Amino acid sequence: MTYDAALKLYYVDVDINAGYNMIIFTDGAGTQTKDIQIPATKDSVYDYSLGNWKTK
């Protein structure tokens, strides 16, 4: 995971072609999402507060 100071967000590059198509996010305090389908679009970010993906 990498922090982008300009965008003020953390990101991870996931290779969906290698079979990774789901992700789980957690806040480190026990709260986490269910398995979330990773979109095929390259520049998508997950907005935890809205509970959905958006293009950055």
N, C-alpha and C positions, 0 to 999 in steps of 0.2 A: 504494500500500500504506500502511496506517495501523496504528500501534501502539496497542493498547488496554492501558493501564497497569493498569487494574482487573482485567482478565482475563489479563494477562501474555501476550498473543499479538498477532501481526500479522494483519491481514485485508485483503481486497480485495473490493469489491462487483462481482459479475459478472452481467451481464444475459443470462440464458440465452435470453430472447426475441429477442435481437439475433443469435442464432446461435452464441454462445459456449457450448459444452457440454463442453469438455475443458480440462484445466489440467496443467501440469508444475511440480513443486516442485524446487528445488535448494538445496543448502547453501552454494553459492558456492565450493566447493572441488573441484568436478568430479563430485560425487555428485548424481544426480537421479532422480526417478521417471520411469516411462513415462507416456504420456498417460493421464490419469485422468478418467473421466466425472464431471462435476459433477452432484450430485443436484438434483432439482427443489425440494426443501424449502429454504426460505429461510434457516433458522438452522442450517446444517450447518457443522461445522469438520472439517478433515482432521487426524487424529492421525498425524504422520509416524512416530512410534515404533511405532505399532500397524499402520500401513499401511492405515487405513480411515477412513471418514467417521463422524462422530457428531453428534448434535444437541447444541448448546451449552446 
